[in-house]
Amino acid sequence: MKNNHIVIALLSAGTLASCTDRDVAMTPAAKQTVIEASINEAGRATRSAIDPTEYADGAVGIVWTPEDCLGVFSESTLNARFANADNLKAGRVRFKGDIAGTPLYAYYPYSEVNNNQNADNLYGTLPLSQQWDANTQEIAGDYKYGTPRDGAENEFDFTHLFSLLRFSINASGTEIEGDMLRSVSMQLPSGRVLGGDFTFSAVNGEYQFNATAAPDANVITLNWSSPLTLAAGTTATGYMSCAPDIKEDDKLTITVTTDRRTATFTAQARFAFEAGAIYTFNLNLSEIADRFELKVEQLPEEQEEETANCYMITTAGEHDFKATVIGNGEKGIIKGAGFHTEDPYINPASAKLLWEDVQGFISDVRLVDGRVHYNATGNVGNAVIAVYSGTDGKGDILWSWHIWGVGDTLPQDEEITNRNGNIFSVMNRTLGSRSDHPGYATLYQWGRKDPFPNEDTIYVNGEETSTYTTVDYYRRYYNVINFDSSNSSEATIAGSVKNPVSYFDLGKNLSNNDWLVEENNYLWGNTMTKDENSTTQTSQSHGKTIYDPSPVGYRVPNCYTFTFFSKHDGGSNQSVGNTRIDWINFAKYEDGYYFMRDENDTEGTLFPMCGDRGGYYGAIHSYTGNGAKRVFTSNVDITADYWYSNAATGSNAMHLYLTKYVEFNTGSTSTNSNNGINVYYTSARRTACAVRCVRE
């Protein structure tokens, strides 16, 4: 639907932002949405959006989105769900659903909460904190009710229940110029209600907010979902729904919040707000500072909360984590390193579980006040939770996190001494390993934060899902993106953030060992080669980054961490003629090597065989005992690779390489690829390998 809305002209001293007084013209809606209630299956519920069309009269259009649903009533049917049948983003579309009798009343957005409710007693929630995504341009809280059009069969005209606010913010020439915009809020005198839970009628549009309104119901906030710089000469515009509980001469306190500061001023409304109208706040802060008292204050430093891309849990029940900071935050960003952002803050609108490797491990995922809350039914398993720019898991994925159920106790640290006598504090478990089977772990393409399972089966939306599809004679990871010349520009860090479940590959079509179209050696914070790090073997070129997959306090190790495992200076027991078992420092082999932590260790620390995902199929692969023949299989007990943070030349990176131990009658040597170890191995960065974390 397209409404002709009013614009609030912000006037003289004591008002908002105009240099001269002028009258405010109000006009009713000129065009309204029509529904044609044909019968069909319903779809998903969402919200309508801003029409990008620029109308000559300054009106702002409102359009339906393809996923929109209406609630429709007849004499005998309550709350039938009608879906957008035209699959269009337009102001006039047909909606279809199942209903008995003639449609009499309708409302938007459809909600199951209103099942079995009469049309004049419906429930809704107008959020006091709303998100604005400039890409989708969807409006939160845009409730409408529809009435049949006279003389037309099954055609409805829809009217807004609430007002629409448009904030246009320009910070040029002010203290907050150059800051990252977070939000803008409006506060009324206490006792006023701008949003919250309410009841309403689809018969006549009357509504009533709950008598016990939230104490902060007089404050409403619009958050920007994606970082936006308030650069000189630019204007940031966003829209939100608002209850029109604004009276003439009310004091309105407007606060613009950035990543560093708040800018606040107070003015008066010249008239009462009305439903179905749009009010534009032209917040040119430089002009406002000249006419009003614009108070700019530094944001108080939050109590520091360590964040990471992986959170470990040891108990079932309710858990939560901060979802407005990516990775390990500001300290994880290397300026000028080509990261997808230099701002670690996000404003997500919703959260969703992407996959889990134990059915029912994670449930009830939700975003509350900038934190992701979820319920764990146990304490063993892996899962990935993502946050989105839009509500209901819509829009772009802004970031994602790995939830690692480690069992009853957290992993412990153990000291490992390398060949030069340097001591590293290393986690005693493989990242993502399950206590019920250490060989089941999570794998990572080099430089990426998001895990891939090394099992045949995961669970998506609660349903068992094979991690493989069949391609030719081979098994293929179920979500591989094989880029070619037509779409290789999408093989970026930003692209990987938006697609945390997708295995990226440029090798099949472009013969590129990387998963990135443009090589980046900084991703895990260590641009040093093996030789450059040979003197100070405990160091890395930079700190832990926002892309590091390790939990709080840990990071991916460097290439000198595990050198004691090999007795050979070159790091490989395959470099001394035959593959010599006696050139490995290990205590025993049981589904992996129990490597000696130092020369006095008789028990060893387990590095299980957990496979890797290699090649352009993304399948778990291993090497059989007949030389270098590669076979694609789900068997993870034949090889293992553990990434280092070090990049290597040719779009490769370094890792610890292991092959299965096999007893031979010939004693301590063999002529095949079994029993192999190389602490300085390199592989394509598109390969997904395991990680053994080291203390920062």
N, C-alpha and C positions, 0 to 999 in steps of 0.2 A: 504494500500500500504506500501511497505517497501523500503525506500531509503537508499542507501549507501551514508552517509553524510561525509563531511569533518569535521575534528576536528581542532580547532585552538590551536596550541602549543604556550604557552605564554612564551615569550623569555627572552632576556637579559635586562639590565637596560633600562628603558623607555618602556618596554613591560609589559605583565601581570603577568605570574606566573611560568615560567620554569627556571630551573637553567642553562640550556645550550641552545644555538641556534640550531634550526633544521628546515629543510624545511617543508612546509605545503603541504601535498598532497591533491588534490581535485579530486574526482571521481563523475561521473554523477550517477543518480538514476539507480539502477540495476533492481529492480522490481517495477511495478506500478499496481495500482488498475484497475480492469476491471469491467465494469457494463454490465449487460445483461438486456436490456430494455424491459422486459415483461410488460404487461399492468395490472395495479391493482390500488386499492385505495392508496393514499399517506398517509404518517404519519407526525410526528412532526419534526421540524427542530432543530438540535443541532450542535455539532462539533465533529470532529474526535479525537482520543486519542492515547497516547503512547502505543506501543506494549511492554509488559513486557518481551518478549523474549530477552535473552542475546545472541547476535550474535557474532560468533568467530572473525569476522573482525572489531568489534567495532561499526558496524552500528546501528542506531536507527530506529526501525520499527514504522510505523504509521498505525493504524487500523481504520476501520469504526466502529461506534457504532450502536446498533440496532435501535436507534431513528433517525439516520441520513437521510437527504433528499438531493437530487440533483435537480438543475434546468436544464431542457433538452429542446433543440430547434430542430425543423425541419423546412422545408421550409414554412410550413403553421401554425405551432404552436409555440407560444412564451412562454417560462418559464413554461413548464409543470413540475409539482412536482412529483418526483420519490422517493419512499420510499424503505428502506432496506427490501427486501422481505425475506431474509434468517434469519432475527432476530439474527444475529451473530455479535460478536465483532471480526472481522478478516480483513485481508488485501485485500481479494478478495471476494466480495459478489455480489449478483444480486440486482438490483434496479428495481422497477416496478412503472409505472404510465401511465396515459392516454395521448396519443399523436397521431396526424394525420401525417402519412408519416414516413419517415426514420429518426431516430435521427441523427443529424449532429454535435451538439455542446452540451457541458454540463459544469456545474460549481458547486462548493460547497463552502459554504452552501447555500441551497435554501433560497430565501427571497421573500415575496410577494411584496416588494418594486420594484422588477424587472418585475412585471406583465406588459405586453404590451411593454416592452423594447426589442430592437434588441439585438442579442447575442454579438455584438461588442460595446455595450454602456450600461453596467450594473453598479449598485451602490453597494458599500460595505463600511464597517467601520472596520478598524484595531484598536482595543482599545489601548490607550496609558497606561491604567491601566488594568492589567489582573489578573485573579485568578488562583492559582494552587491548586488543590485538589488531594492529593496523592492517595485517594481511587478510584476516577473515572479516574484519569490521563487524563482528557480531555483538549485539547489545545484550547485556545481562538484565534480567528483571523486566523485560518488555512485555508486560501482561496486556492482553486485549480481549474484548468480548465482541461477539458477532451477532447481529440481528438480521433477520430475513429482509431482503429488499422487496418492497411492494411491487406486485405484478410480475415478479421473476421467480421461476421455479428453482429452488435449491441454490439461490445466490444470497450471499451474506455480505454485509458491510461491517468492517471491524473498526473499533474505536479503542484508543489507548486508555488504560486506566490511570496512568501516571504521566508525569512530565518527563521530558528528555533534556538533559543538560549537555551542552557542548563547551568544552574547555579548550581554548586556543592560547598556548603559552609561548611567549617570546621573552628570553632572558638577556637579549643583547644589551651590553653596556652595564650589566649589574654584576654583583659579586658571584652569582651562581652561573654566569655564562661559562660554558665549557664543562659544567658538571653533567653527570648522568641522571636523567629524569627518572624518578621512581613513582611518584604519585602526586595527586592533587586532592585535597579534601575540603569540604565545606561544613562549617559548624553553625547551628542555629542556637537560639536561647534554649536553656534546659526545659524539658517538658515537651518539646516538639518531636515529631516522629517523621523521619525521612525514609525509613525502611524497617524491615523485620517481617515476622510472621503475621499473616492477615487472613481474613475470610472475605469472600467476594461473591457477587452474583453475576452469572452469565446472562441473566434476564435483562438487567438494566445497568450493570456496571458498578453498582454501589459496592463499597468495600469498607472494612473496619479492621484497623490494626488491633492486635491483642492488647487487652487492658494492662497487662503486665509487660509493657515494652521494655526492651533492654535499656540499661541506664545510659548507654551511649547511642541511643536511637536518634539523637539530634545531630550526629556526625555521619557523613557519608563520604566514602573514599573511592577514587578511581586509580587503579594501579596499571602501569604500562607493563605488558607481558614481556617485551623484549627491551634490552638496553637502548636508550636513545639519548644522544648527546645534545644538550642545549647550546648548540653552536651559534656563533654570531650570525645574524641575518636569517635564522631559521625559526619556524613556528611548529610546535608540537600540538596536534589536535586529537582529542579523544572524546568519546560519548559515554553517557551512563544514564540509567533510569533513576527517577527520584520521586518520592511522594510529594505532591504539591502543598506541603504544610508550611508554606512561606507566606508571611503576611506583609502588608505594606508597612514600611519603616522598620522591619526586622533588621537586626544587626547580623550580618553574614561575615564570618571569619573564614578567610580562604588561606590555605597553607599549601605551598608547593614544596615537595620534599625531593631532594636529590640524594646521590650516594654520599654526600658530605655535609649538606646543610638543609635548613628549612628557611623558606621566605614566607612571611605571614603578614597579612593586613586585614583590616576590618572596615566594612562599608555598610550602607543601608540599602535595602530593597525599596524601590519607588512604588511598587504595586504588588498585589498578591499573585502568586503563581497559580496556574490552572492546569488541569489534566489535558492531555492531548496536544500540548504546546512544547516547542523547543526553546530553550533559553541559552543564549550564547554568552559566555564569559570571555571577553577578549582581554586576556591577562598579559598586556604589554608591561612587563615589570618595571622597565625604565620609566615609563610615563606614570605608572602607579607610584613609584618612589618619589616622583616630583610632586604628586598631588596628595599622597597619603603617607602614613607612617609605615614603611615597609621594613619589617624587623627580620634581619637575617641572623641566624644562629647556627653554630656548629652542632652537628648531631653528637649526642653523648656516645662515648665508646661503649659498645656492647661488651658484656662479659664474654671473654674469649671462649669460644667453643670450637674445639678441634674438629675439623671435618675431613672427609676423605671420600673416595669412590667405592669403598667397601666397608660394611659394618658387620661386625661379628656379634652373634647372639648365643647365649648359653642356656636360655630358658624359653619355654613356651609362654604365650600370653601377649599382652599389649606392648608394642615398642614404637618408637618414633625417632626421626632424625630431621635435622635442619635441611630444608629444601630450597632455600633462597641463595645458597652459596654453592658454587660448583667446585668439585674436587677439594683441594686443600686451601682454596681461597686465594687471596691476593699474593701470598708468598709463593704460590704455585705458578705464577705467570712470569715468564721471561720476556721482558719488554723487547720489542723488535725482533722476536724469534719466529714470527709468522704464525702465531697461534690464531685460532678462529676468533678470539676476542682478547681484549686486555682488561675486561671488566668481569670480575668473578661473580657478580650478583645477577640473579634472575628473579622474575615475579611470576611463578607458575599459577595456573588457574585450576588444575586438576591433576590427579595421580592415578596410575593404573599398573597392575601387575602384568609384565610381559611374558615371563616363563618361569617355571620352577622344575627342579629335577626330582622332587618328591611330591607326589600328588597331594594337594590340600595343605602343603607346607605353609603357605602364606594366604591370608584372606583379609577381607574388610579393609582394603587399601583406600585411604582417603587423605585429602589435603585439608589441614585445619590451621589457620593463622600462620601460614608459611612453613609448616612442618608436615611431613608425611607420617601418618599413623598407620599401623598395620597390626594384624594379629598373627602370631606364629602358633601353629598347632603342635609343633614339636621343636626340637633344638638341633636337628640334623638335616641338612639340605642346602641347596643353593637356589637363589631366585634373583630376578632383575625387576626393579620397579622404576618406572619412568614418570616424569612430570611433563605436562603439556601446556602450550600457550592458551588453549581454549578449554572450556568446560567439558565435562563428560568424556575426557580422553580424546578431545578433538584438537585440531591445529597441529603445530609442529611439536615434536619432542624437544624440550629445552635441555634436559639432562637425564641421566639414568644412574642408578646405583645398584651394586651387587650386595645382596643380603646373604651372609654366610653363617649357617647354623653349624657351629663347630663342635657340638656335643656339650657335655656337662662342664667342661673346663676350657678356658682360653688356651690357645697354643702358648708354649713356653719358648724362651730364648735359650740358645746354646752357643757357646763360643767355638768358632771354627778358625783354626790357624792355617794360614796359607804357606806356600813353600818358602817365602821370605821372612816368615815369623810374624807377619801382621795378623792381628786378631779381629774377627768380625763377629758381631752379635746377630745370629741368624734365627729366624723362626723355625721351629722344629717340625713344621708341617708344610706341605705344598699348598699354595693359595687355592682355596676352594675344595680341598680334599675332604672327603666324608669319613667320619670316624668308623662307619660300618664297612668301608672299603677304601683304604688310602689311595688306591689307583684311580678312583673316580675323582676328578679334579676339574678345574676350569682352565681354559686355554685362551691365549690372547695373541692377536696379531701385533707385531712389534710396534710400540708407540701408542696403541689404543688402550682405553680404559675398560672396555666392555668385554665380559667373559663369554666364551662359547663352551657349551658342555662337551665332554668327551665320551658321552654315553649315546646309546642308540635311541633312547626315548626321553622326551621331556614332556611337560604338561603345559598347554596353552589354553587359557580360558577354562581350566579344569579338565580338559580333554587330553587323553594320551595322544602324543604327536611324535611320529618318527622323525629323527634328525636327518633322515636321508630320503632322497628321491633317486630314481634310476636314470642315468644318462649313459647311453650306449651300453658298454659292458661294465660301467663303473658306478660306484655309489657317490652321490653328490650331497653336500650339506644342503638342507632344505631351503636355505635363504641366501644363496650366493648371488652377488651382482657381478657378472662378468662384463666389465666396461670395455667399450671399443671407441673408435675415433669419434663416434657420434655423441657419446655421452661422457667421455673421460673427464671433461671439465667438472663433473659432479663428484669425482673421486677426491674429495677434499676432507679436511678435518671437520669442517662444519657439516658436511654430508654424513660423516660417520657419527657425529653427535645425534643427528636426526634419525639415524638408522642403526641403533645399537644392537639389533638382532641380526643385521646383515653382514655377511662375510664379503669383504671387498676384494676384488681381484682384477688386475690389469695384465696378468700374464697370458691368459688364454688367447686374447685377441691382439694384445699389444706387446707381448714379450717383455713385460716389465716386472721385475722382482718385487716391486713395492705395491702397496695397496693405495698409495697416494700418487696422484698425477704429478705433483711437485714434491720432490724429496725434502724432508725436514728431519735434521739430525737432533733437534732439541727436545723431541717429544717426551722422552723419559729423563731429561735433565742431564745428559752426559754426551757431549760431542767428542770427547777424547777417544782416540784410537788406542789399541792395545799398547803400542809403543810409546805414545804420549803419556800414558798412565803408568809406565814401567817404574818410574822413580818413586812417585808417591802413590803406592798401590791402594791405599785406603780411600783416596779422594775421588770425587766426581766433579765434572766441570761446573755443574749447577745443582741447585737443590731439587727436591722432589717437586714435580710439576702437577698441574691440574689433570693431566692425563694418566698419571700413575695409578695402576689398579690396586695398590696395596692399602691395607687398613691404616687407621691413624697410628702414627709413630713409626711406620715402616715404609720402605721404598724398594724398587727393583735394584738388585745388587750390581756391582761392576765386575769386569771380566777377570779380576784377580782374587775373587772371593773364594773360589773352590779349587785353586791350583794344587793344593796338597793332595787332592784325590789321585793325581797322576804322579808317578815317580820320575817321569821323563821331563827334561827341561822344555821340550817342545809342546808338552801338555797332552800328548796322545800316546797311548800304548800301542797304537797301530803304526807309530813312527820308528819303531825299533826292530824292524824286520817283520816278524809275524805278530799276530795280535796276542800280546803277552799278558796273561792273567797276573803274573807276578809283578807287573809294573803298575798295578792298581792298589792303592791303599784302602782296602776295605776289609771289614771284619767277617761279613757273611753276605749271602744273597738269598732273599726271600721276597719274590715279587718286586724286587728292586735291590739296589746296592745299599748296604749299610756302610757308608764311607766313614773312615776314621777321621775324627775331628782334630786330632793332633797325633803325634808319634806315640803317645802313651795310651791312646784310646783302644780298648779291646771290644767294645760293644757296637760302636758305630752309630750313625744317624741315617735314617732311611730316606733314600731318594727313590720313590716308587716308579715303576714303568707306567707311564700314563699317556703315551702316544703323542701325536700332534696332528694338526689339520694342515695338510700340505697340498701344494699344487692348485690348479684352478678349479678343482672340484670341491675343495674344502672338506674332504672326507678324512677320517682318521686313517693314516697310512703308516706302514711299517716296512722294514726290510726283512725278507726271509733269509734263510741260511744259505741260499745259493748265489752269493755274490751281491751285486747291486740291483737286482731286479725288484722293482717297486710293485707292491700289490696294494689294492685299496680294500680295506677291511675295517670292521668295527673293533677288532682285537687291539687292545691297548697295552698288552703286556710284553711287547717285543722291543719297542723303542721308547725313549723319553728325551725330551729337549727342554732345557730350562733357560729362559731368556736372561741376558744381561742388559743393562741400560745402554751399553756402548753400541753406537752405530758402526757400520763397516762400509767399505766402498762397494760400488755397484748395486746400490739399493738393497744391500744386505745388512744384517746385524749379527751380533755375537751371542753365543749361548753355550751352555754345557750340553754335550751330546753323549747319549748312552745307548748301547744295544744290549740285548738280553744275554745273561750269563748261561752258557751251555757247557756241561762237562764233556771232555774229550779224552779218549783213550791215550792220546799222544802226550798227555801231561799238561804242561803249562802253556802250550802254544796252540794256535789254530790257524788255518789259512782262509777262513771265511770272515764274514762281517760280524759274527756274534762276539760277545765278550769285549766289545769295543768301548773306549772312552776317549773323549777329546774335550779338554777344558777350554779350548780356544776356537771352537768350531764356528763357522758362519753359515747362515741360511737366508733365504729370501725373507724380506720383512712381511710379505703377505702370508707367510706360514704362521699358524697359530700354535704357540708353545706354552708350556707351563711356566710358573713363576715361583721362586722360593725367596720370600721377602727377607730383607736385612734391615736392622734398625737404622733410622736416620742418623 
